[in-house]
Amino acid sequence: MAEQLSKGPENGGIAKSATGKQGTKRKLDPKTLETKYNAIIECEKGLKSKTEIAKMFDVPKNTLSGWIKKSESIKEGYAKFGPKRRNMRTGNYEELESALLRWFTQVRDRDISVTGPILLQKASFFAEQLGIDDFKQSTGWLDRFKERNNITFKTVSGEAKSVDQNEVDKWSVTLKSILSQYEPRDIYNADETGLFFKLTPDKTLEFKNVKCVGGKRSKERITVLVCANMTGEDKVPLFVIGKSKNPRCFKNVKTLPCKYDFNTKAWMTGDIFSDWLLELDKQFQIQKRKITMVVDNCPAHPKVVKGLRNIELVFLAPNTTSVTQPMDQGVIKNLKVKYRKMIIKKQIRSMDNNTEFTVTVLDALRYLRRAWSQVKPETIANCYSHAGFRLSEITPPAVSVVDDDDDDDDVPLATLVELYKIQQDEMDSYINIDLDIPLCAEVTDSDIVNDLIMARNCDVSEPEIDDDEPAPTPPPSLSDAMKACETLTQFFECQDNSNHELSLMCSMYKSLSKLEFNKRSAVQSSIKDFFKK
């Protein structure tokens, strides 16, 4: 018997357990995060008992109970590390790794080669800046850092950088988690785009492939933040960034058509984005809604925004936005098509009336608001579907980028092309001319460090106004507005099928009459005031 016990399992003997007792030793089989995540989802469905679910995933019932207790951290790890990881261990220097990863992402976005020694040197720099005294460079630490962040060294080719399919696959795991936690109406995507707001087709060939990096042309651009939810039913008001706090055209204007901010480059910054997000968060608090906001890894999008309560910020995988960002699938282009058409029609009217053609920042805000109102919810929903935001695996419908058929105050683009006597390819270039202009400033090493130690200076000074726009015309009086409303009413009375427009004119005249009454009441004294004298 003793001889038999001395034999190992390979010789037919009885293996000892981990506690030293005789018996069959259970083979360690650590499960992947994907297995743990799927088991937790099955438990949350409540369709099967824990015993059945434990048997389904081939784990003891107490192991399943442990997963359930850690469900939140497992879900976060599943989204962060991907489905194949078996643990969620991180390095000993989380701040250091966060800074290094942010720096690495930025330089690779610029197609700059990075080697192992360069990473180690940069890691030592960030350790010194962050006051980490016990960090020591080693190839072992570097290997673990690369493994934790899915980094591998590859040969640099001469071809243009394409979408990283591995990152797309990793993002699909995160997306699956988002779709399981939020209703479609509570999933939002926001993205910035540059806009040459004064540009007309006759300037297209001159501006093509020219970067907006300074000089007078940079003064012709603005940045527009576009945001909508997955169903397309909630189109968040456009947010525009210009170069001046108070352009001359803003004189006497107290309510702008779009939300507006400024800096000298008309670029998005971390402070501006944070302020916009916090203001939006307050609205969701009032509505008692919890939503997720999906954004890209732009340097102007802080990883953490202090004070958010009802918005969960989720970042797209780097180098994947051309296929994973819903606004890039046709929403922004649709908005620009409608804006460009308005500019063309304005120029045609100027030529017909022999008047000077100008487009001010205020004009741009007006046209953008009108264009955004014309972007259809189904177009936005289709773009989300093309980006993979689907509740079921179905073939996404085709996205119509130029949906001209039912737009208000609209003329088909083909008609404008014919009127303007230009080629269709020139029109396409005109629409896409500002597709790749800079939207934000690059983050420096000191910016990265300051973000991590939460000591960044938030002071934004107002730039000097260097405005070449014409002086604004005096604002119309209330009497002028009422006369204009009466004129429009008479105009629509002479048109066929204008009941809807006449109803709008009635509502408008009612609002103007109320405004007139309030204005008169404010300057008239009460009879009681007379007797008090």
C-alpha positions in Angstrom: 0.0 0.0 0.0 2.9 2.4 0.9 4.5 1.5 -2.3 1.4 2.3 -4.2 1.0 5.7 -2.5 4.5 6.6 -3.4 3.7 6.4 -7.1 2.8 9.5 -8.9 -0.4 9.9 -11.0 1.6 9.0 -14.1 2.3 5.6 -12.6 -1.2 4.9 -11.6 -0.9 6.1 -8.0 -3.2 8.3 -6.1 -2.4 12.1 -6.3 -2.5 14.2 -3.2 -4.7 17.3 -3.0 -3.4 20.8 -2.4 -4.0 20.2 1.4 -1.8 17.1 1.4 -4.7 14.7 1.8 -5.2 11.7 -0.5 -7.6 12.2 -3.3 -8.0 13.4 -6.8 -6.3 16.7 -7.4 -8.5 19.3 -9.2 -6.7 20.8 -12.2 -6.5 24.5 -12.1 -8.4 26.0 -14.9 -8.5 29.8 -14.7 -11.4 31.1 -16.8 -11.2 34.0 -19.2 -12.9 37.3 -18.5 -15.2 36.5 -21.4 -16.4 33.4 -19.6 -16.9 35.3 -16.3 -18.7 38.1 -18.1 -21.1 35.7 -19.9 -21.8 33.8 -16.7 -22.7 37.0 -14.9 -25.0 38.1 -17.8 -26.8 34.7 -17.6 -27.3 35.2 -13.8 -28.7 38.7 -14.4 -31.2 37.4 -16.9 -32.7 35.2 -14.1 -33.8 32.5 -16.4 -31.7 29.7 -14.9 -30.6 28.8 -11.4 -27.0 29.3 -10.2 -26.5 25.6 -10.1 -27.5 25.3 -13.8 -25.3 28.2 -14.8 -22.3 26.9 -12.8 -22.7 23.6 -14.6 -23.0 25.3 -18.0 -19.6 27.1 -17.5 -18.0 24.2 -15.8 -17.2 25.9 -12.5 -18.1 25.2 -8.8 -21.1 27.1 -7.5 -19.0 29.0 -5.0 -16.7 30.2 -7.8 -19.8 31.6 -9.6 -20.9 33.3 -6.4 -17.5 35.0 -6.2 -17.8 36.2 -9.8 -21.3 37.7 -9.0 -19.9 39.6 -6.0 -17.2 41.1 -8.3 -19.5 41.6 -11.2 -18.8 45.3 -11.6 -15.1 44.9 -11.6 -15.3 41.9 -14.0 -17.4 44.0 -16.4 -15.0 46.8 -16.3 -12.0 44.5 -16.8 -13.8 42.7 -19.7 -14.2 46.1 -21.4 -10.7 47.3 -20.6 -8.5 44.2 -21.1 -10.5 42.2 -23.7 -12.1 38.8 -23.6 -9.0 36.6 -23.5 -7.4 37.9 -20.3 -7.6 35.7 -17.3 -6.8 38.2 -14.7 -7.1 42.0 -14.1 -3.7 42.6 -12.5 -2.2 46.0 -13.3 1.3 47.4 -12.8 2.7 48.9 -9.6 2.9 52.3 -11.1 -0.5 53.1 -12.5 0.1 56.9 -12.9 3.3 56.2 -14.7 1.8 53.7 -17.0 -1.1 56.0 -17.7 1.2 58.8 -18.7 3.4 56.6 -20.8 0.5 55.0 -22.6 -1.0 58.4 -23.4 2.3 59.6 -24.8 2.8 56.4 -26.8 -0.7 56.7 -28.3 -0.1 60.3 -29.4 3.3 59.7 -31.1 2.0 56.6 -32.9 -1.0 58.6 -34.1 1.7 60.8 -35.8 3.4 57.7 -37.3 6.5 58.2 -35.2 8.5 55.0 -34.6 9.0 54.0 -31.0 11.5 51.4 -29.8 11.9 49.7 -26.4 14.8 51.8 -25.2 12.8 55.0 -26.1 9.8 53.7 -24.0 12.1 53.0 -21.1 13.7 56.4 -21.3 10.3 58.1 -21.4 9.1 56.0 -18.5 12.0 57.2 -16.4 11.2 60.8 -17.4 7.6 60.5 -16.3 8.6 58.7 -13.1 10.9 61.6 -12.2 8.2 64.2 -13.0 5.6 62.3 -11.0 7.8 61.9 -8.0 8.1 58.1 -8.2 11.5 57.4 -6.7 11.6 53.6 -6.7 11.0 53.0 -10.4 13.8 51.1 -12.1 14.1 50.5 -15.8 14.1 46.8 -16.8 13.3 44.8 -19.9 11.0 42.7 -17.6 8.9 45.7 -16.7 8.8 46.8 -20.3 7.6 43.3 -21.4 4.8 43.3 -18.8 3.8 46.9 -19.8 3.5 45.9 -23.4 1.5 42.8 -22.5 -0.9 44.7 -20.2 -1.5 47.3 -22.9 -1.5 45.0 -26.0 1.6 46.6 -27.5 3.8 44.8 -29.9 6.7 45.9 -32.1 6.2 45.7 -35.8 8.2 46.7 -38.9 7.2 50.1 -40.2 6.1 50.0 -43.8 5.9 52.8 -46.3 2.1 52.5 -46.7 -0.4 54.8 -45.0 -1.7 53.7 -41.6 -4.9 51.7 -41.8 -7.5 50.6 -39.3 -6.1 48.3 -36.7 -8.4 45.2 -36.8 -7.2 44.0 -33.5 -8.3 47.2 -31.9 -11.6 47.0 -33.7 -12.2 43.5 -32.3 -11.3 44.8 -28.8 -13.7 47.7 -29.2 -16.5 45.3 -30.2 -16.2 43.7 -26.8 -16.6 47.1 -25.1 -19.5 47.9 -27.4 -21.2 44.6 -26.5 -21.0 45.7 -22.9 -22.4 49.1 -23.6 -25.4 47.7 -25.6 -26.2 45.3 -22.7 -26.2 48.1 -20.1 -27.9 51.0 -21.9 -31.0 51.5 -23.9 -30.4 52.9 -27.5 -31.9 56.3 -26.6 -29.2 56.6 -23.8 -26.2 55.9 -26.0 -24.6 59.1 -27.5 -21.6 59.8 -29.7 -19.9 63.2 -30.0 -17.3 64.2 -32.6 -15.7 67.4 -33.8 -15.3 68.6 -37.4 -13.6 71.6 -38.9 -15.5 73.9 -41.2 -14.3 76.5 -43.7 -17.5 78.4 -43.1 -16.9 81.1 -45.8 -15.7 78.7 -48.5 -17.5 78.7 -51.9 -17.0 76.3 -54.8 -14.8 78.7 -56.8 -12.2 78.5 -54.0 -12.2 74.7 -53.9 -9.2 74.1 -56.2 -7.2 76.7 -54.5 -7.8 75.2 -51.0 -7.6 71.5 -51.9 -5.0 69.6 -49.8 -4.0 72.8 -47.9 -3.8 72.4 -44.2 -5.4 75.1 -42.0 -2.3 75.8 -40.0 -2.0 79.6 -39.9 -2.3 82.8 -41.8 -5.5 84.3 -43.1 -7.0 80.9 -44.1 -7.0 79.7 -40.5 -9.3 82.7 -39.7 -11.8 81.3 -42.1 -12.4 78.2 -40.0 -14.5 77.1 -37.1 -14.8 73.8 -35.2 -18.2 72.2 -34.8 -19.0 69.6 -32.1 -21.8 67.2 -33.4 -23.6 64.9 -30.9 -26.7 62.7 -31.1 -28.1 59.6 -29.6 -28.3 56.1 -31.2 -31.9 56.5 -32.2 -31.3 59.9 -33.8 -34.3 61.3 -31.9 -32.1 63.5 -29.6 -29.9 65.8 -31.6 -27.9 67.8 -29.0 -27.6 71.5 -30.1 -24.5 72.0 -32.1 -21.5 73.5 -30.2 -19.3 75.9 -32.3 -15.8 77.1 -31.5 -14.5 80.3 -33.2 -11.4 82.4 -32.8 -13.0 85.5 -31.2 -15.1 85.9 -28.1 -17.2 88.7 -29.6 -17.0 88.9 -33.4 -18.3 92.2 -34.8 -21.4 90.4 -36.2 -22.4 89.4 -32.6 -23.2 93.1 -31.7 -26.7 93.5 -30.3 -27.3 89.7 -30.5 -28.3 88.3 -27.1 -29.4 84.8 -28.1 -27.0 82.9 -30.5 -28.4 80.2 -32.9 -25.8 77.7 -31.5 -23.8 77.3 -28.4 -20.5 79.1 -28.9 -17.0 79.4 -27.3 -13.7 80.6 -28.6 -9.9 80.4 -28.6 -7.2 81.9 -30.8 -7.0 78.8 -33.0 -10.7 77.9 -33.0 -9.7 74.5 -31.7 -11.3 72.2 -29.2 -9.4 72.1 -25.9 -9.8 69.9 -22.8 -11.3 72.7 -20.8 -13.9 73.6 -23.4 -14.9 70.0 -23.8 -15.1 69.4 -20.1 -17.3 72.5 -19.7 -19.6 71.4 -22.5 -19.9 67.9 -21.0 -20.6 69.2 -17.5 -23.4 71.4 -18.8 -24.9 68.5 -20.7 -24.6 66.4 -17.6 -26.7 68.9 -15.6 -29.5 68.5 -18.2 -29.5 64.7 -17.8 -29.6 65.1 -14.1 -32.8 67.2 -14.5 -34.2 64.5 -16.8 -33.1 61.8 -14.3 -31.4 59.9 -17.1 -28.1 58.0 -17.0 -26.4 57.9 -20.4 -23.0 56.9 -21.9 -21.1 59.3 -24.1 -18.8 57.6 -26.7 -15.9 59.8 -27.9 -12.5 59.3 -29.7 -9.1 59.6 -28.1 -8.6 63.2 -29.2 -6.0 64.9 -27.0 -8.7 67.5 -26.2 -10.9 64.8 -24.6 -9.8 64.3 -21.0 -9.9 60.7 -19.7 -11.5 61.9 -16.5 -14.0 64.9 -16.2 -14.5 65.8 -12.5 -18.1 66.4 -11.5 -19.9 64.0 -14.0 -22.8 62.3 -12.4 -25.2 61.1 -15.1 -22.7 60.7 -18.0 -20.4 57.7 -18.4 -17.5 58.6 -20.7 -16.3 55.8 -23.0 -13.4 56.1 -25.4 -13.2 54.4 -28.8 -10.2 52.3 -29.5 -7.3 54.3 -31.1 -6.9 54.2 -34.9 -10.4 52.8 -35.5 -12.7 55.9 -35.7 -13.1 55.7 -39.4 -15.2 52.6 -38.9 -16.3 52.7 -35.3 -17.4 56.4 -34.8 -21.1 56.9 -35.8 -20.8 60.6 -36.6 -18.0 59.7 -39.1 -20.2 57.3 -40.9 -22.2 60.0 -42.7 -23.8 62.3 -40.1 -21.1 65.0 -40.3 -21.0 64.8 -44.0 -24.8 65.0 -44.2 -24.6 68.2 -42.1 -21.9 69.7 -44.3 -23.8 68.9 -47.5 -26.8 70.9 -46.2 -24.6 73.7 -45.0 -22.7 74.0 -48.3 -26.0 74.1 -50.2 -27.1 77.1 -48.1 -23.8 78.9 -48.9 -24.3 78.2 -52.6 -27.8 79.4 -52.6 -26.8 82.6 -50.7 -24.1 83.3 -53.3 -26.6 82.7 -56.2 -29.0 85.1 -54.6 -26.2 87.7 -54.2 -25.3 87.3 -57.9 -29.0 87.6 -58.9 -29.5 90.7 -56.8 -26.1 92.2 -57.6 -25.2 92.5 -53.9 -22.0 91.8 -52.0 -21.6 88.2 -50.9 -20.4 87.8 -47.3 -20.7 85.0 -44.7 -20.2 86.0 -41.1 -19.7 83.8 -38.1 -23.3 84.6 -37.1 -24.5 83.5 -40.6 -22.6 80.3 -40.1 -24.3 79.6 -36.8 -27.7 80.2 -38.4 -27.0 77.9 -41.3 -25.6 75.2 -39.1 -28.6 75.2 -36.9 -30.9 75.0 -39.9 -28.8 72.3 -41.5 -28.8 70.3 -38.2 -32.5 70.5 -38.0 -32.8 68.9 -41.5 -30.6 65.9 -40.7 -33.0 63.0 -40.3 -33.2 60.7 -37.3 -33.2 57.7 -39.5 -29.9 58.9 -41.1 -28.3 59.1 -37.7 -29.7 55.7 -36.7 -28.3 54.1 -39.9 -24.9 55.6 -39.3 -24.8 54.1 -35.8 -25.8 50.8 -37.3 -22.9 51.0 -39.8 -20.5 51.7 -36.9 -21.6 48.4 -35.3 -24.1 49.8 -32.8 -26.7 47.1 -33.4 -28.9 45.2 -31.0 -29.0 42.2 -33.4 -26.7 40.8 -36.0 -28.5 42.1 -39.1 -27.2 43.6 -42.3 -27.1 47.4 -41.7 -29.2 49.5 -44.1 -27.5 51.7 -46.6 -26.8 55.2 -45.4 -28.0 58.0 -47.5 -25.5 60.8 -47.0 -27.4 63.3 -49.1 -31.0 62.9 -48.3 -32.6 65.8 -50.3 -36.1 64.5 -50.9 -38.0 65.8 -47.9 -35.8 68.6 -46.4 -37.4 71.9 -45.5 -36.4 74.9 -47.7 -34.3 72.5 -49.8 -33.1 72.3 -53.4 -31.6 69.0 -54.6 -27.8 69.2 -54.8 -27.8 68.1 -58.4 -29.9 71.1 -59.3 -27.4 73.4 -57.6 -24.5 71.7 -59.4 -26.2 72.4 -62.7 -27.0 76.0 -61.8 -23.5 76.6 -60.6 -22.0 75.2 -63.8 -19.4 73.0 -62.0 -18.5 69.4 -62.2 -19.8 66.8 -59.7 -16.3 65.8 -58.7 -15.5 69.5 -57.9 -18.7 69.6 -55.8 -17.5 66.5 -53.9 -14.1 68.1 -53.3 -15.9 71.2 -52.0 -17.9 69.2 -49.5 -14.9 67.3 -48.2 -12.3 70.1 -48.4 -12.1 70.5 -44.6 -12.3 66.8 -43.7 -8.8 66.5 -42.2 -8.0 70.0 -40.8 -6.6 70.2 -37.2 -9.2 70.2 -34.5 -7.1 70.4 -31.3 -3.6 71.1 -30.1 -1.2 68.3 -29.4 -0.6 67.4 -25.7 2.9 68.0 -24.4 4.7 66.0 -21.8 4.1 68.6 -19.2 0.3 68.5 -20.1 0.3 64.8 -19.4 2.0 65.2 -16.1 -0.2 68.1 -15.1 -3.3 66.2 -15.9 -2.2 63.3 -13.7 -1.3 65.5 -10.7 -4.5 67.6 -11.3 -2.6 70.9 -11.3 -3.3 72.1 -14.8 -3.9 75.9 -15.2 -7.4 76.5 -16.4 -7.1 80.2 -17.1 -8.3 81.0 -20.7 -7.7 84.6 -21.7 -9.7 86.4 -24.4 -7.8 86.8 -27.6 -7.6 90.2 -29.4 -10.4 90.6 -31.9 -9.0 90.7 -35.4 -12.2 90.8 -37.3 -12.4 91.5 -41.0 -16.2 91.1 -41.2 -18.4 94.0 -42.2 -20.1 96.1 -39.5 -23.5 94.6 -38.6 -26.7 96.3 -39.6 -28.8 97.8 -36.8 -31.2 95.3 -35.3 -34.8 95.4 -36.4 -37.3 97.0 -34.1 -40.3 95.2 -32.7 -42.4 97.2 -35.1 -40.3 96.0 -38.0 -40.7 92.4 -36.9 -44.5 92.7 -36.6 -44.6 94.3 -40.1 -42.4 91.5 -41.5 -44.7 88.9 -39.9 -47.8 90.6 -41.5 -45.9 90.6 -44.9 -45.1 86.9 -44.6 -48.7 86.1 -43.7 -49.9 87.9 -46.9 -47.3 86.1 -48.9 -48.4 82.6 -47.7 -52.1 83.5 -48.2 -51.3 83.8 -51.9 -49.7 80.4 -52.1 -51.3 77.0 -52.5 -51.3 74.5 -49.5 -49.9 77.0 -47.0 -52.0 76.1 -44.0 -48.9 75.0 -42.0 -47.0 78.2 -42.7 -50.0 80.3 -41.9 -50.3 78.6 -38.5 -46.7 79.3 -37.8 -47.2 83.0 -38.7 -50.2 83.1 -36.3 -48.0 81.7 -33.5 -45.2 84.1 -34.4 -47.5 87.1 -34.4 -49.0 86.0 -31.0 -45.5 85.9 -29.5 -44.6 89.3 -30.9 -47.9 90.8 -29.5 -47.1 89.4 -26.1 -43.6 90.8 -26.3 -45.1 94.2 -27.2 -47.5 94.1 -24.3 -44.8 93.2 -21.8 -42.6 96.0 -23.1 -45.5 98.5 -22.7 -46.3 97.2 -19.2 -42.7 97.7 -18.1 -42.7 101.4 -18.9 -46.3 102.3 -17.8 -47.0 103.2 -14.2 -49.8 101.7 -12.1 -52.7 103.9 -11.0 -51.7 103.0 -7.4 -48.3 104.6 -8.1 -50.1 107.8 -8.9 -51.8 108.0 -5.5 -48.6 107.3 -3.7 -47.0 110.5 -5.0 
